[in-house]
Amino acid sequence: MVEPPMAEKDTATMKPVGTTDPVGITVVVPSYNQGRFIDETLRSLLDQDYPNLEILVMDGGSTDDTVERLRAYGDRIQWVSEKDDGQTDAIAKGFARATKPWITWLNSDDVQCDRALWRVAETVAADPAVEVVVGGAHYMDADGSNPRPYPTIDVGPGADVRREVFEKGYMAQPSIFFRRDLYERVGGLDRALNFCMDYDLWARFAASGARFGKVDADISGNRWYETTKTAGQTLDLYAEILATQHRIFGAVSPYFVQAVSDHLYGRFHSKFYGDRGHLFFRWLYFKALWTVINARAPWYCVKGLFCQTIAKSGPIAGDRMTFKDWRDGFKAFLRHGREVRP
């Protein structure tokens, strides 16, 4: 079994005594003008003292102090700074250079934590047939404060991972590691995608029948702030996810239909009309969008119109809207209509 770096070490080899060699891991770090974060990202990898690690920084030709910071690491990392076609292209080019059997990417404003690399190695040692390792994670603010849980689907023993990826899909990208040969077998990253290239890859992993393993620990921190790409272009992100679900699964799950319908409700309804009767109106948005989005899967669409409803506190499992909620919301809608009628 692979042990953490704090275990007793053979002074000649600096390997933990009585252990096998930890699996080789390549971490690609896509970067562009992230000088204020890049050191913390790289230190979160290097400070783990993992002996079989390859770090490839794929910088898109930064104009800030990123390159100067990269030079300071000497031969502890490999890096390239040149113009690319965006984040997905940078990651794909990094994976093409990878020499280790396991790979992942870590965005240049995110971090790994809690011995992430060692925990992955322990999971692989416990189940050598595993092809994808999924760990827990947390969100945090730009300064690293205010940590809050990042929800993760069930990939444990007995879990239907394909269904989990379709119905929910949420996994923290920096906490996911996978075999390079699996990545190549499913066709690699889709460079046409700018936002959900990760979800598209996880969905293809699941659809291919890949074997998933689980790390029961929070092993990455994901910064979330106004200028992050996904925070600033939510509808573009959703558009790619819906197209991905159609392409791989032939339909769109209730979770993602509600994610989009709630977003549209917030932008086009509650912002101008308030939240009175919000459950009823969110339900209407959901049913309308369900019909439009899933029209290409007629039986699934009709079944969902009768059987699917919204989660009251957001697109999460459980907390489903009941008939009483619908009735109370409809009554609030009627009361509001009488109040505003001239």
Buried (B, 14 or more C-beta within 10 A) or exposed (E): EBBBBEEEBEEEEEBBEEBEEBBBBBBBBBBBBBBBBBBBBBEBBBEBBBBBBBBBBBBBEBEEEBBEBBEEBEEEBBBBBEEBEBBBBBBBBBBEEBEBBBBBBBBBBBBBBBBBBBBBBBBBBEEEEBBBBBBBBBBBEBEEEEBEEBEBBBBEEEEEBBBBBBBBBBBBBBBBBBBBEBBEBBEBBBBEBBBBBBBBBBBBBBBEEBBBBBBEBBBBBBBBEEEBEEEEEBEBBBBBBBBBBBEBBEBBBBBBBBBBBBBBBBEEBBEEEEBBBBBBBBBBBBBEBBBEBBEEBEEBBEEBEEEBBBBBEEBBEEEEBEEEBBEBBBEBBEEBEEEEEE
